[in-house]
Amino acid sequence: MTLGYDRDLYLLAFDHRGSFQKQLFGITGVPTSEQAAKIANTKKLIFAGFQEACTQGKLTDAAGILVDEEFGADVARNAKALGVVLAMPAEASGRADFDFEYGTDFGRHIEAFDPTLTKVLVRYNPEGDKSLNTQQTARLRLLAEWLHQQNRKFLFELLVPPTAEQLAVVDEDQDRYDRELRPGLVVRTIAEMQAAGVEADVWKIEGLDDAADCRRVAAQARSGGRDQVACIVLGRGASTERVAQWLQAGAGVPGYRGFAIGRTLWWDALVGYRDQTLTWDAAAQLIAMNYLQAIVVYQNGIKADPRKRK
């Protein structure tokens, strides 16, 4: 199969599990069947917002969702039946290191849902714990090779948390780390993964402020003849204004093909529905509006500065 993804990709992401149940509902530990049903219903609400956006915006096949099996199985099956671009996670939730949600049985779960893309969330810093990095890389290569042998696409969500030493260099300033150090570390991480045989079709990258940094990342992702490999912008739960800045930086950069945004688009709607200040329909409408606006911001970013393509 050809490595990469040759279409735009606008993912509404709601594959959150542990963080979702704790932050939205205050549920710790394993949820009861009643609590799990409440979480699953909320995932259906987000999907209702996505469907409303598709109706209002007459969206193309770039529109898609990222949803989990644990609480979103019904949504995933519905999306698949409707022909919606579907991404699903393979990682266990709430871990600092990457491991499979379903252990050695991961392949059976992927085949059962048949997603367009299989996603992993990975925390990896090339200057971090070497043994942990090696362990994660081996697991990721196993997944990447299995997916490509099965003619399936691999979506790699990369987080590069700072080491204590890196934070000290920028005077404990997370924003400075994001601007000054993280872009280079992202490039190094992608290069290390590629050298180790971990080949992603789509790299989901934490937002970068500067289009020049986006170009560096995309150039590495597409290096060595990987001409169709794509990058997309990760929202990271940031403010609407911050996410808009990241979308505008990536939009139009060769190799960037869209975004995967979650909490920024649906958090306020879900809180309103939970607190009974919004009806189901009103919450779905708000999610649809936010999602469509993110698409507009990204597309306007492409139109606004064609120089970024150079």
MINU-639092 format. One record per residue (C-alpha): residue in one letter; x, y, z. Coordinates in steps of 0.02 Angstrom, whole numbers, padded with zeros to 5 digits, always signed. Example, Ala and Ser with C-alpha at 12.3 -4.5 7.8 and 13.67 -1.06 7.14 Angstrom:
<rs>
A+00615-00225+00390/S+00684-00053+00357/
</rs>
This chain:
<rs>
M+00000+00000+00000/T+00052+00181-00025/L+00105+00265+00136/G+00008+00422+00178/Y-00164+00500+00168/D-00204+00601+00012/R-00361+00693+00067/D-00401+00835+00185/L-00452+00778+00359/Y-00561+00877+00479/L-00585+00766+00631/L-00704+00804+00773/A-00613+00713+00913/F-00702+00636+01062/D-00607+00477+01100/H-00571+00542+01276/R-00604+00412+01409/G-00527+00429+01582/S-00509+00618+01570/F-00686+00631+01501/Q-00769+00538+01643/K-00668+00626+01778/Q-00674+00804+01714/L-00850+00807+01648/F-00939+00693+01771/G-00820+00678+01919/I-00817+00488+01902/T-00662+00401+01966/G-00618+00219+01946/V-00722+00101+01842/P-00892+00181+01805/T-01051+00089+01849/S-01162+00030+01708/E-01274+00181+01737/Q-01126+00301+01734/A-01057+00218+01577/A-01225+00238+01492/K-01225+00424+01536/I-01052+00446+01461/A-01102+00349+01305/N-01255+00459+01285/T-01145+00613+01290/K-01039+00540+01151/K-01199+00521+01050/L-01234+00705+01080/I-01065+00753+01006/F-01101+00644+00855/A-01270+00728+00838/G-01176+00893+00829/F-01062+00822+00696/Q-01210+00762+00593/E-01292+00933+00609/A-01133+01014+00546/C-01129+00896+00397/T-01307+00944+00356/Q-01280+01131+00377/G-01110+01140+00294/K-01134+01010+00157/L-00965+00942+00206/T-00857+00833+00095/D-00771+00671+00140/A-00640+00771+00235/A-00761+00775+00383/G-00738+00637+00509/I-00741+00585+00691/L-00618+00511+00815/V-00712+00407+00944/D-00670+00266+01064/E-00740+00091+01079/E-00765+00096+01269/F-00901+00229+01271/G-00927+00263+01087/A-00953+00092+01009/D-01130+00132+00952/V-01072+00298+00878/A-00929+00211+00787/R-01044+00081+00711/N-01169+00215+00660/A-01032+00320+00581/K-00965+00170+00487/A-01138+00127+00421/L-01161+00307+00362/G-00994+00308+00272/V-00916+00438+00388/V-00727+00447+00400/L-00693+00355+00564/A-00537+00357+00671/M-00523+00252+00830/P-00388+00239+00964/A-00283+00085+01000/E-00197+00150+01157/A-00244+00115+01337/S-00315+00271+01419/G-00229+00365+01559/R-00053+00295+01542/A+00107+00395+01531/D+00178+00267+01408/F+00098+00192+01254/D+00023+00019+01274/F-00121-00070+01188/E-00296-00051+01259/Y-00334-00233+01218/G-00160-00309+01230/T-00116-00436+01098/D-00299-00439+01047/F-00286-00265+00970/G-00305-00329+00793/R-00472-00411+00823/H-00545-00250+00891/I-00481-00149+00744/E-00554-00273+00621/A-00721-00275+00711/F-00746-00087+00688/D-00646-00066+00527/P-00600+00117+00554/T-00529+00226+00415/L-00381+00264+00528/T-00315+00183+00686/K-00248+00313+00807/V-00121+00309+00948/L-00081+00444+01074/V+00103+00441+01120/R+00203+00546+01243/Y+00382+00543+01182/N+00528+00661+01209/P+00691+00614+01121/E+00786+00680+01272/G+00675+00587+01395/D+00685+00415+01474/K+00781+00307+01349/S+00716+00140+01409/L+00537+00201+01405/N+00563+00273+01230/T+00635+00107+01170/Q+00491+00009+01246/Q+00360+00122+01168/T+00445+00120+00999/A+00444-00070+00992/R+00257-00075+01027/L+00223+00061+00900/R+00321-00029+00766/L+00221-00187+00799/L+00060-00090+00772/A+00122+00007+00620/E+00181-00151+00533/W+00020-00245+00572/L-00087-00101+00507/H+00008-00084+00345/Q+00010-00271+00317/Q-00179-00263+00331/N-00188-00113+00212/R-00244+00002+00353/K-00200+00182+00393/F-00104+00238+00548/L-00138+00404+00637/F-00001+00451+00761/E-00045+00583+00892/L+00119+00648+00959/L+00137+00741+01124/V+00312+00799+01173/P+00307+00840+01359/P+00458+00938+01422/T+00591+00863+01531/A+00639+00953+01690/E+00802+01005+01608/Q+00714+01077+01457/L+00595+01177+01565/A+00743+01245+01663/V+00818+01311+01501/V+00661+01416+01470/D+00642+01471+01653/E+00496+01352+01684/D+00393+01442+01552/Q+00281+01318+01459/D+00241+01444+01322/R+00425+01473+01288/Y+00454+01285+01283/D+00314+01269+01155/R+00386+01407+01048/E+00573+01382+01066/L+00606+01198+01100/R+00456+01090+01056/P+00459+01115+00866/G+00636+01046+00853/L+00595+00903+00970/V+00444+00857+00864/V+00554+00848+00709/R+00680+00740+00802/T+00544+00625+00867/I+00469+00597+00695/A+00644+00561+00626/E+00678+00436+00767/M+00513+00348+00737/Q+00544+00336+00550/A+00720+00269+00579/A+00647+00136+00695/G+00519+00080+00567/V+00369+00167+00644/E+00286+00236+00487/A+00132+00344+00511/D+00013+00392+00373/V-00046+00545+00469/W+00047+00639+00607/K-00066+00730+00729/I+00043+00873+00791/E+00020+00988+00940/G-00016+01164+00879/L+00132+01267+00822/D+00130+01457+00820/D+00241+01482+00669/A+00210+01421+00491/A+00399+01399+00474/D+00394+01269+00612/C+00248+01183+00528/R+00352+01174+00368/R+00497+01094+00464/V+00383+00963+00540/A+00295+00924+00376/A+00461+00913+00284/Q+00522+00781+00406/A+00357+00687+00397/R+00373+00681+00207/S+00560+00651+00199/G+00637+00503+00110/G+00502+00484-00021/R+00355+00488+00101/D+00270+00612-00014/Q+00090+00575+00034/V+00113+00575+00224/A+00002+00707+00305/C+00008+00815+00461/I-00144+00883+00551/V-00162+01008+00693/L-00202+00946+00868/G-00313+01061+00972/R-00247+01007+01143/G-00402+01077+01231/A-00340+01255+01211/S-00446+01412+01195/T-00538+01449+01033/E-00419+01594+00999/R-00263+01488+01028/V-00326+01347+00919/A-00369+01471+00782/Q-00189+01532+00786/W-00125+01354+00766/L-00246+01318+00625/Q-00191+01473+00532/A-00008+01427+00554/G-00032+01254+00480/A-00159+01297+00346/G-00082+01300+00173/V+00085+01224+00227/P+00129+01082+00107/G+00096+00920+00199/Y-00034+00991+00319/R-00207+00925+00277/G-00322+00980+00419/F-00350+00955+00604/A-00415+00847+00746/I-00497+00954+00880/G-00599+00897+01029/R-00633+00986+01193/T-00616+01160+01119/L-00767+01122+01009/W-00882+01025+01126/W-00837+01060+01308/D-00952+01209+01337/A-01096+01121+01251/L-01077+00965+01357/V-01064+01064+01518/G-01222+01158+01470/Y-01314+00997+01434/R-01250+00916+01594/D-01305+01067+01697/Q-01472+01077+01605/T-01440+01252+01540/L-01441+01185+01361/T-01561+01063+01282/W-01497+00917+01179/D-01536+01009+01018/A-01458+01172+01076/A-01299+01082+01130/A-01289+00990+00964/Q-01311+01155+00872/L-01169+01234+00972/I-01053+01090+00933/A-01099+01100+00749/M-01066+01288+00746/N-00896+01269+00831/Y-00843+01128+00716/L-00895+01221+00559/Q-00805+01377+00620/A-00644+01278+00642/I-00659+01220+00461/V-00688+01399+00404/V-00536+01461+00501/Y-00426+01326+00425/Q-00488+01354+00248/N-00473+01542+00264/G-00296+01517+00325/I-00255+01429+00162/K-00329+01571+00060/A-00251+01710+00163/D-00067+01672+00140/P-00019+01568-00013/R+00164+01606+00024/K+00161+01469+00156/R+00154+01340+00017/K+00327+01390-00043/
</rs>
